[in-house]
Amino acid sequence: MDYFTVLVAKEDVLAIIKEKIRISILVTGLCLLLLLPVSWFFASSIVNPILKLVGENKKIQQRDYNEVSTLSSHILEIHYLASSMVDMSRSIEQHENSQKALMESFIELIAQAIDDKSPYTAGHCERVPELGIWLADAASDSKDEAFSEFSFKTPDERREFRLAAWLHDCGKITTPEHIVDKGTKLETIYNRIHEVRMRFEVLLRDAKLDYYEKLLVNPEQKQQLQQQLDAEIEKLHADFSFIAACNVGGEFMDESQLNRLHQIASIKWYRHFDASLGLSPLEELRMVNLKDQTLPVEESLLSDKPSDLIPHEKAIDYEPDLGIKMTIPEYKYNLGEIYNLSISRGTLTAEDRFKINEHVISTIRMLSNVPFPKELARIPRYASTHHETLKGTGYPRQLTAKDLSIPERVLVLADIFEALTATDRPYKKAKPLSVAVDILAKMVDDEHIDRDVFELFLTSGIYLKYAKQFLDESQIDSVDIQKYLR
């Protein structure tokens, strides 16, 4: 069998195939290039609306609900999606507003409960936010260099400050009413001056009985004995008037007054009834020493007894991260009569003062446990620094000027001015406007209040605006603000 063979180079065979492939690729590529504008044109009708929807979604993320708008598209599904996004935005905004209203109503409810708890602080939690927001707005709008770095950049920042002002005393909900309302030195649940007066009544009757007993023995000395009785009665009335004046706490107690207090306290009288009867279980624990006394018992007119010392129920210890720097008294309360009457100024003992000051710590703890949203994160801070001073002598953290922001300094002044002019405080009379401003000026000199905030308070006219809205007409007098300005 014969064969016929043709030999052709591989390169020649493949060259023909490669050429066809190259031509096919070029033709295909050219077709694709020609199709790109067409595909871009058709794709843009899908991509562009989607990109715009992404932009609208970012507005929702930034809570700019009023800026969200619907999109027109020839694609029905995208049109429906855009419309539903607008509806969703409105729904979220409505829900957020309802949540804001709910939160603010709870905050105002807490403040109202604190004001209602004590008739002596009624309105304080309402007036301080009003004054605070007026002053903060003035600082935000001020062109003064002192406030150049402060402004309410968003409505949320202003709301944050306003809510903090409403909550600045929320910790007082834990403070006992008889401490907040303490209007006299001897007041606990009631004013113990009535007990002291009854002891004077006993001494008066003892003096009269002594007079009649001596008169029976020596009737010829009636005139002399009557003079002695009259002198004793006059002294008792004078001594009680002095004790009653000390109890009010209106004047500073100097050394001579303290000496007289101790002299009166040392006067003796006799108790003929068992003081261990009718006690509560807790009182019985404190007064175990009374059971072994033999009647009648000689008592001092005024005394500081071991049973007057009320211990803390548990050790007081503050979390280090709170930064609390307050001196804790040894006892929870000290009810000693001499101890309380010896208070140099006002009506509060160190124990009472600590109990009241402790409301700021309660404020910190309460608000620190609230999951505030990011835009309200500074509320616990703002609400807990209104008792600080620029020189570090305040409480509870002993902060200094470098630590206190403008909003915090504003609340310091608002809280103090409201307290000075309030007509419902048990421990002091409301100050006239001029006197209150003068006291603020002295506190500025003492580095308690910020000078720039104080001057803004005057030059903006807010002091007078507040006075006309909240003060009695009798308190509003003329104030020469020029003498307080630099």
C-alpha positions in Angstrom: 0.0 0.0 0.0 1.4 3.4 -1.0 1.1 6.6 1.2 1.1 10.2 0.2 2.4 12.6 2.9 2.4 16.4 2.9 4.6 18.1 5.5 3.6 21.6 6.6 5.3 23.7 9.2 3.3 24.0 12.5 3.8 27.7 12.6 2.2 28.1 9.2 -0.9 26.1 10.3 -1.2 28.0 13.6 -0.6 31.4 12.0 -3.8 31.1 10.1 -5.7 30.2 13.3 -4.1 32.9 15.3 -4.9 35.5 12.7 -8.6 34.5 12.8 -8.6 34.6 16.6 -6.9 38.0 16.7 -9.4 39.4 14.2 -12.2 37.9 16.3 -10.9 39.5 19.5 -10.5 42.9 17.8 -14.0 42.7 16.4 -15.4 41.7 19.8 -13.5 44.4 21.6 -14.6 47.0 19.1 -18.2 45.9 19.5 -17.8 46.1 23.3 -16.4 49.6 23.1 -19.3 50.6 20.9 -21.7 49.1 23.5 -20.1 50.8 26.5 -22.0 54.2 26.0 -25.2 52.3 25.5 -24.7 50.1 28.6 -23.6 53.2 30.6 -26.7 55.0 29.5 -29.0 52.2 30.5 -27.0 51.5 33.8 -27.0 55.1 34.9 -30.8 55.0 35.2 -30.2 52.4 37.9 -26.9 53.5 39.5 -27.6 57.2 39.8 -30.9 56.8 41.8 -29.2 54.2 44.0 -26.3 56.6 44.7 -28.8 59.3 45.5 -30.6 57.0 47.8 -27.3 56.4 49.6 -27.0 60.2 50.0 -30.5 60.3 51.4 -29.7 57.5 53.8 -26.7 59.4 55.1 -29.0 62.3 55.9 -31.1 59.9 58.0 -27.9 58.7 59.7 -27.1 62.3 60.5 -30.7 62.8 61.7 -31.3 65.5 59.1 -34.8 64.2 58.6 -36.2 67.4 57.1 -33.6 67.3 54.3 -34.6 63.8 53.1 -36.5 64.1 49.8 -38.1 61.6 47.4 -36.5 60.7 44.0 -38.0 60.4 40.6 -37.1 57.3 38.6 -38.4 55.5 35.6 -37.8 52.3 37.4 -40.9 51.6 39.5 -39.1 49.6 42.2 -36.5 52.4 42.8 -39.4 54.9 43.0 -41.1 52.8 45.6 -37.9 52.4 47.5 -37.3 56.2 47.5 -40.8 56.9 48.7 -40.6 54.3 51.4 -37.3 55.8 52.6 -39.0 59.2 53.0 -41.8 57.6 54.9 -39.3 55.8 57.0 -37.4 59.1 57.7 -40.7 60.7 58.8 -41.5 57.8 61.0 -38.1 57.7 62.6 -38.3 61.5 63.2 -41.7 61.2 64.8 -40.5 58.3 67.0 -37.4 60.2 68.0 -39.5 63.3 68.9 -41.8 61.2 71.0 -38.8 59.6 72.8 -37.4 63.1 73.4 -40.7 64.3 74.7 -40.9 61.2 77.0 -37.4 61.7 78.3 -38.0 65.4 78.9 -41.3 64.7 80.7 -39.6 62.2 83.0 -36.8 64.7 83.7 -39.3 67.5 84.5 -41.3 65.1 86.5 -38.2 64.3 88.7 -37.4 68.0 89.1 -41.1 68.7 90.0 -41.0 65.8 92.5 -37.9 67.3 94.2 -39.5 70.8 94.3 -42.8 69.3 95.7 -40.9 67.3 98.3 -40.0 70.4 100.1 -42.1 73.6 100.2 -38.8 75.4 101.0 -37.3 74.6 97.6 -40.4 74.8 95.5 -39.6 76.1 92.0 -35.8 75.8 92.4 -35.4 73.0 89.8 -37.6 75.0 87.4 -36.0 78.5 87.9 -32.4 77.4 87.6 -32.8 75.9 84.1 -34.6 79.1 83.0 -31.9 81.4 84.2 -29.2 79.0 83.0 -30.4 78.7 79.4 -30.8 82.5 79.1 -27.3 83.0 80.3 -25.9 80.1 78.2 -27.6 81.5 75.0 -26.1 84.9 75.7 -22.7 83.4 76.1 -23.2 81.4 72.8 -24.1 84.6 70.9 -21.5 86.8 72.6 -18.7 88.3 70.6 -16.6 88.7 73.7 -13.2 87.0 73.5 -13.9 85.2 76.8 -16.6 83.2 75.0 -15.0 82.9 71.6 -14.5 79.1 71.9 -18.0 78.4 73.2 -21.2 78.2 71.3 -24.2 75.9 70.8 -23.2 74.5 67.4 -26.3 72.3 67.2 -29.8 72.2 68.8 -28.7 69.0 70.5 -25.9 70.8 72.4 -28.4 73.4 73.7 -30.8 70.7 74.7 -28.0 68.8 76.4 -27.3 71.8 78.6 -31.0 72.5 79.3 -31.7 68.9 80.4 -28.5 69.0 82.6 -29.9 72.2 84.3 -33.2 70.5 84.9 -31.3 67.5 86.5 -28.8 69.5 88.5 -30.4 68.6 91.8 -31.9 65.2 91.0 -29.8 63.7 93.7 -31.8 65.6 96.3 -34.5 63.0 96.0 -32.3 61.0 98.4 -31.8 63.8 100.9 -34.0 63.6 104.0 -36.6 66.3 104.1 -35.9 67.3 107.7 -32.3 68.2 106.6 -33.3 70.1 103.5 -36.0 72.0 105.5 -33.9 72.5 108.6 -34.8 76.1 109.6 -33.5 76.1 113.2 -30.5 74.6 114.8 -32.4 72.3 117.2 -34.8 71.1 114.4 -34.8 67.4 113.6 -38.1 65.9 112.7 -39.6 68.8 114.8 -38.1 71.9 116.4 -36.7 70.8 119.8 -36.8 74.4 121.1 -40.2 73.4 122.5 -38.4 70.8 124.7 -36.0 73.4 125.9 -38.8 75.9 126.7 -40.6 73.2 128.8 -37.4 72.8 130.8 -37.4 76.6 131.5 -41.0 76.2 132.5 -39.9 73.5 135.0 -37.2 75.8 136.3 -39.7 78.7 136.7 -42.1 76.5 138.7 -39.1 75.2 140.8 -38.2 78.8 141.6 -41.8 79.6 142.6 -42.0 76.5 144.8 -38.7 77.4 146.4 -40.0 80.9 147.1 -43.2 79.6 148.8 -41.2 77.0 150.8 -38.9 79.7 152.1 -41.8 82.1 152.7 -43.5 79.5 155.0 -40.3 79.2 157.0 -39.5 82.9 157.0 -42.6 85.0 156.4 -40.9 88.1 157.6 -38.5 87.9 154.6 -41.3 88.1 152.1 -40.1 91.3 150.4 -36.5 90.0 150.0 -37.7 86.6 148.8 -40.0 88.3 146.3 -37.1 90.3 144.9 -35.0 87.1 144.6 -37.9 85.4 142.8 -38.4 88.3 140.4 -34.7 88.4 139.6 -34.7 84.6 139.0 -37.8 84.9 136.7 -36.2 87.7 134.8 -33.0 85.8 134.3 -34.9 82.7 133.1 -36.8 84.8 130.6 -33.5 86.4 129.4 -31.7 83.1 129.2 -34.5 81.5 127.2 -34.7 84.4 124.8 -31.0 84.1 124.3 -31.3 80.3 123.6 -34.2 80.9 121.2 -32.1 83.6 119.4 -29.2 81.1 119.1 -31.6 78.5 117.7 -32.6 80.7 114.7 -29.0 80.9 113.5 -29.3 84.4 112.1 -26.2 85.9 113.6 -22.6 84.8 113.9 -21.9 83.1 117.3 -18.8 84.7 118.8 -16.8 83.5 121.8 -18.8 85.5 124.4 -22.1 84.0 123.1 -20.6 80.5 123.2 -19.5 81.0 126.8 -23.0 82.2 127.8 -24.5 79.2 126.0 -22.4 76.8 128.1 -23.2 78.6 131.3 -26.9 78.3 130.7 -26.4 74.7 129.6 -24.9 73.9 133.0 -28.0 74.9 134.9 -29.5 71.8 136.6 -33.0 70.4 136.9 -34.5 67.1 138.0 -36.1 64.5 135.8 -38.7 62.4 137.7 -39.9 60.2 134.9 -38.2 57.2 133.2 -36.6 58.4 129.9 -36.2 54.8 128.7 -40.0 54.2 128.3 -41.8 54.6 125.0 -38.7 54.3 122.8 -38.4 52.8 119.3 -36.1 49.7 118.9 -33.4 51.9 117.4 -33.6 54.4 120.3 -33.4 51.6 122.8 -30.1 50.5 121.3 -28.7 54.0 121.7 -30.0 54.7 125.2 -29.1 51.5 127.1 -27.4 53.6 129.8 -30.8 55.1 130.9 -32.2 51.8 132.3 -29.9 51.8 135.4 -30.6 55.3 136.5 -32.3 56.0 139.8 -35.0 58.6 139.8 -35.1 61.5 140.2 -32.1 62.2 137.9 -30.2 65.5 137.8 -30.1 66.7 134.3 -28.3 69.7 132.6 -30.6 72.2 131.0 -28.8 71.6 127.7 -26.5 68.6 126.9 -24.6 66.6 124.4 -25.4 62.9 125.1 -23.8 59.8 123.7 -27.3 58.8 122.5 -27.3 62.0 120.3 -24.6 60.5 118.1 -26.2 58.6 115.2 -23.7 56.3 113.4 -23.6 55.5 109.7 -25.5 52.4 108.8 -22.6 51.2 106.7 -19.2 52.4 105.7 -19.2 55.2 103.1 -16.8 54.5 100.3 -16.9 56.2 96.9 -15.8 54.6 93.6 -12.3 56.0 92.7 -13.5 56.8 89.1 -16.0 59.3 90.5 -13.1 61.5 91.7 -15.0 62.4 95.0 -12.9 64.5 97.4 -15.3 65.2 100.3 -14.5 64.8 104.0 -16.8 62.2 105.5 -17.9 63.1 109.1 -17.5 60.4 111.8 -21.2 60.2 112.5 -24.3 60.3 110.2 -26.0 62.8 112.6 -25.1 64.6 115.8 -28.2 65.7 117.6 -26.4 67.2 120.6 -28.2 70.3 121.8 -25.1 72.3 122.8 -23.3 71.0 119.6 -26.2 72.2 117.4 -26.7 75.5 119.2 -23.0 76.2 118.9 -23.2 76.3 115.1 -21.3 79.5 114.3 -23.4 80.5 111.2 -26.6 79.2 109.8 -28.5 76.1 111.1 -26.5 73.2 109.7 -24.0 71.0 111.5 -21.0 69.5 109.6 -23.1 66.2 109.5 -26.1 68.0 108.1 -24.0 69.9 105.5 -22.4 66.6 104.3 -25.8 65.0 104.0 -27.0 67.8 101.8 -23.8 68.0 99.8 -24.1 64.3 99.2 -26.9 64.9 96.9 -24.4 65.8 94.2 -22.8 62.3 94.6 -26.3 60.8 94.2 -26.7 62.9 91.1 -23.5 61.6 89.6 -24.4 58.0 90.4 -27.9 58.3 89.1 -27.0 60.0 85.9 -23.9 57.8 85.2 -26.2 54.8 85.0 -28.5 56.4 82.4 -27.6 55.3 78.9 -27.7 58.8 77.4 -27.2 59.0 73.6 -24.0 60.5 72.3 -25.4 63.9 71.8 -26.4 64.0 75.5 -23.3 62.4 76.9 -22.2 65.5 78.9 -25.4 65.7 81.0 -23.9 63.8 84.1 -20.9 66.2 84.0 -22.9 69.4 83.6 -25.4 68.5 86.3 -22.8 67.6 88.9 -20.4 70.6 88.9 -22.5 73.5 90.1 -21.0 73.4 93.6 -17.4 73.6 92.3 -15.3 76.8 92.6 -12.6 78.2 90.4 -10.0 77.8 93.1 -10.7 74.2 94.0 -12.6 74.6 97.3 -15.9 73.3 96.0 -17.4 69.8 96.1 -17.6 67.0 95.3 -14.4 66.8 93.2 -12.6 70.0 94.2 -12.2 71.0 90.5 -10.4 74.3 89.5 -10.9 76.9 86.8 -9.0 74.8 84.2 -11.5 71.9 84.7 -14.7 73.9 84.3 -16.3 74.7 81.0 -18.5 77.7 80.2 -21.7 75.8 80.6 -20.6 74.6 84.0 -19.6 78.1 85.1 -23.0 79.4 84.0 -24.8 76.8 86.1 -22.7 77.8 89.2 -24.0 81.4 88.9 -27.6 80.4 88.1 -27.8 78.1 91.1 -26.4 80.6 93.5 -28.4 83.6 92.3 -31.6 81.6 92.4 -30.8 80.6 96.0 -30.0 84.2 97.1 -33.3 85.6 95.7 -35.6 82.7 96.5 -38.4 83.6 98.9 -39.0 80.0 100.1 -35.8 79.1 102.0 -36.2 78.3 105.7 -32.7 79.3 106.8 -32.5 82.8 105.3 -34.6 85.7 104.0 -34.7 86.5 100.3 -32.2 89.1 99.3 -33.1 92.2 97.3 -31.8 92.3 93.8 -29.0 94.8 94.6 -27.8 92.8 97.6 -27.8 89.5 95.6 -25.7 91.1 92.8 -23.3 92.5 95.4 -22.9 89.1 97.0 -22.2 87.6 93.5 -19.5 90.3 93.0 -17.9 89.3 96.3 -18.0 85.6 95.2 -16.3 86.6 92.0 -13.5 88.3 94.0 -13.3 85.1 96.1 -12.9 83.0 92.9 -16.1 81.2 93.5 -17.9 82.6 90.4 -16.4 83.3 86.9 -16.0 87.0 86.3 -16.7 86.9 82.6 -20.0 85.0 83.2 -20.9 87.5 86.0 -20.3 90.5 83.8 -22.3 88.9 80.9 -25.1 88.3 83.5 -25.1 92.1 84.1 -24.4 93.6 80.7 -27.0 91.3 78.9 -29.7 92.5 81.3 -30.5 88.9 82.3 -30.3 89.8 86.0 -33.2 92.3 85.5 -35.1 90.0 83.2 -35.0 87.2 85.8 -36.0 89.6 88.6 -39.1 90.9 86.7 -40.2 87.3 86.0 -39.5 85.5 89.3 -38.8 88.0 92.1 -41.3 89.8 94.3 -41.7 93.5 93.5 -40.4 94.4 96.9 -37.1 92.7 96.0 -36.5 94.6 92.8 -34.4 97.7 93.5 -31.8 99.8 91.6 -28.5 98.1 90.7 -25.5 100.1 89.5 -23.8 97.5 87.3 -21.0 99.9 86.2 -19.2 99.5 89.6 -19.0 95.7 89.0 -17.6 95.9 85.5 -13.9 96.0 84.6 
